[in-house]
Amino acid sequence: MMKKIIIYSLISFVFVSCSSGSIEAQVVHNVSVVEFNNLINSNEGIVLDVRTINEVNEGHIKDATNIDFYASDFTAKLDLIRKDVPVYVYCRSGGRSAKTVAAMQELGFQEIYNLVGGFGAWKAEGFKVVSIKRKTIDKQKAMSVIEFSDIIKNNEVVLVSFTTEWCVPCKKMKPVIEEIKHENNDVKVVLVDADTSKELVKKFKVSGVPVFIIFRDGNEKLRHVGMIDKKELMNKIKQ
């Protein structure tokens, strides 16, 4: 009995990591289904499902970003998730998510919540399951540094959107970026797939998609990480 209480109670671990010369506290919480549900419904953050696409299509938690733990580029994709907001991780029963948490600590994530018992426990408790099926994503064509530089040089104002096809916040921002593109002829909108355009990701130190960078007369003027209201983004572009 005591063993079950230890497993299913909230356990917190605090780690200290060195990144770019600075020291940041890392907090990892192993949480119950009830606590996990309360957290994702009341706090900012990213829900991360690390199961396979077939498992996801059998049901998943609403607005969960999916990265297959077994994919060859899993760590590279994981590194593109924002590290400055809470991330809520789950898999089928807890094994893959626990390993994911360890990888996230190495990558410098600041606040991680791991669902004890995984999606199986979530369903057993009767919490809401989304059944919308997701398709396997084809990789987009990479944009070269030279091609990108030509666009920046030849346009007065450029809005660059660094996103991925699997990132849920990126998907939510896509209609906003499309509206800005069609409503503003004086703004050149450039869409960059962070999964494929690795040189650009490295050159502009992109970490935590979506990232929006505004260039004016060839120079970077403003940068925003994460979701943003259309009006606020337009105000930044017009500055």
HELIX and SHEET records of a PDB file:
HELIX    1   1 MET A    2  TYR A    8  1                                   7    
HELIX    2   2 VAL A   33  SER A   42  1                                  10    
HELIX    3   3 ILE A   53  ASN A   57  1                                   5    
HELIX    4   4 PHE A   74  LEU A   78  1                                   5    
HELIX    5   5 GLY A   95  LEU A  107  1                                  13    
HELIX    6   6 GLY A  118  ALA A  124  1                                   7    
HELIX    7   7 VAL A  145  LYS A  153  1                                   9    
HELIX    8   8 VAL A  168  GLU A  183  1                                  16    
HELIX    9   9 LYS A  198  LYS A  203  1                                   6    
HELIX   10  10 LYS A  230  LYS A  238  1                                   9    
SHEET    1   A 6 ILE A  11  SER A  19  0                                        
SHEET    2   A 6 SER A  22  VAL A  31 -1                                        
SHEET    3   A 6 GLU A 111  LEU A 115  1                                        
SHEET    4   A 6 VAL A  87  TYR A  90  1                                        
SHEET    5   A 6 ILE A  46  ASP A  49  1                                        
SHEET    6   A 6 THR A  65  ASN A  66  1                                        
SHEET    1   B 4 LYS A 188  ASP A 193  0                                        
SHEET    2   B 4 VAL A 157  THR A 163  1                                        
SHEET    3   B 4 VAL A 211  ARG A 216 -1                                        
SHEET    4   B 4 ASN A 219  VAL A 225 -1                                        
END                                                                             
